[in-house]
Every structure is written in structure tokens, then in C-alpha cells.
Amino acid sequence: MTPEMVMGLAYQGMKVTLMLAGPLLMTALLIGLLVSLFQAATQINEMTLTFIPKILGVFGALVVAGPWLIQTIVDFTRELFLNLPSMVS
């Protein structure tokens, strides 16, 4: 296995990781921003107020993006296993 192959594999792994985590993290970020704006507007400073909307939002994002997330990781894993013989030799 050449250093270029290792770097290519690491790049693909990081790219897939960001693709999988991106929708969930962006959902949590946007909901956190909206709740913070609501708290600033109403002067409610309850720290636990952000957790329930974030949990529900991330769950909703998983429901909506779940099939795409699963297909992405399955495609990456399939490609990894199919290219395994060429990586070993």
C-alpha cells in the first residue's frame, strides 16, 4: 500500500464523516441559534430550554436524511471492501 493510497483513503473517510455528520450538526446549530434568539428576545435564561428542541430537531433530521446517510455509508463500505485486494498487494 502506497502512501498515496493511504492519504486517499483517509481523505475519503474524512469526507464521508463530514457528509454524515453535517446535516445533524447543522440542524442542531440552527435550532440552537433560533432558541438563543428566542431567549434573548424574551429574556428567558433557562439553560435546559435548548436541549429538547435540539433533540427533536436532530431526530427529525435523522428521519428525513436517514436513508441518504445509510446509503452513503454503505456505498463507502462497499467500495472499501471491493478495493481491499488491491490495497493489500
C-alpha positions as CSV (number, residue, x, y, z in Angstrom):
1,M,0.0,0.0,0.0
2,T,1.5,3.3,-1.1
3,P,1.4,6.5,0.9
4,E,-0.8,8.0,-1.8
5,M,-3.4,5.2,-1.3
6,V,-3.3,5.8,2.5
7,M,-3.8,9.5,2.1
8,G,-6.6,8.9,-0.5
9,L,-8.4,6.5,1.9
10,A,-8.0,9.0,4.8
11,Y,-9.4,11.8,2.6
12,Q,-12.4,9.7,1.6
13,G,-13.0,8.7,5.2
14,M,-13.0,12.3,6.4
15,K,-15.2,13.4,3.5
16,V,-17.8,10.7,4.3
17,T,-17.6,11.5,8.0
18,L,-18.3,15.2,7.3
19,M,-21.1,14.2,4.9
20,L,-22.7,12.0,7.6
21,A,-22.3,14.5,10.5
22,G,-23.0,17.7,8.5
23,P,-26.9,17.5,8.4
24,L,-27.2,16.6,12.0
25,L,-24.7,19.2,13.2
26,M,-26.2,22.0,11.1
27,T,-29.7,21.1,12.4
28,A,-28.5,21.4,16.0
29,L,-26.7,24.6,15.2
30,L,-29.7,26.3,13.6
31,I,-32.1,25.2,16.3
32,G,-29.6,26.4,19.0
33,L,-29.4,29.8,17.2
34,L,-33.2,30.1,17.0
35,V,-33.6,29.2,20.6
36,S,-30.9,31.6,21.6
37,L,-32.6,34.4,19.7
38,F,-35.9,33.5,21.4
39,Q,-34.2,33.5,24.8
40,A,-32.6,36.9,24.1
41,A,-35.9,38.4,22.9
42,T,-37.9,37.1,25.9
43,Q,-35.1,37.3,28.5
44,I,-35.7,33.7,29.5
45,N,-32.3,32.4,30.6
46,E,-33.1,28.7,31.2
47,M,-30.1,26.6,30.1
48,T,-32.2,23.4,29.7
49,L,-34.5,25.1,27.2
50,T,-32.2,24.3,24.3
51,F,-31.9,20.5,24.8
52,I,-35.4,19.3,23.9
53,P,-35.7,21.3,20.7
54,K,-32.2,20.2,19.6
55,I,-33.0,16.5,20.4
56,L,-36.3,16.7,18.5
57,G,-34.6,18.5,15.6
58,V,-31.7,16.1,15.3
59,F,-34.2,13.2,15.5
60,G,-36.3,14.8,12.7
61,A,-33.1,15.3,10.6
62,L,-32.3,11.6,11.1
63,V,-35.7,10.6,10.0
64,V,-35.5,12.8,6.9
65,A,-31.9,12.2,6.0
66,G,-31.6,8.7,7.3
67,P,-31.9,6.8,4.1
68,W,-29.3,9.0,2.4
69,L,-27.0,8.7,5.4
70,I,-27.3,4.9,5.3
71,Q,-26.8,4.7,1.6
72,T,-23.7,6.9,1.8
73,I,-22.0,4.8,4.5
74,V,-23.0,1.5,2.7
75,D,-21.5,2.8,-0.6
76,F,-18.3,3.8,1.2
77,T,-18.0,0.5,3.0
78,R,-18.8,-1.5,-0.2
79,E,-16.1,0.5,-2.1
80,L,-13.6,-0.1,0.7
81,F,-14.2,-3.9,0.7
82,L,-14.1,-4.1,-3.1
83,N,-10.8,-2.3,-3.2
84,L,-9.3,-4.2,-0.3
85,P,-7.4,-6.8,-2.5
86,S,-5.7,-4.0,-4.5
87,M,-4.7,-2.3,-1.2
88,V,-3.1,-5.4,0.3
89,S,-1.0,-6.4,-2.7
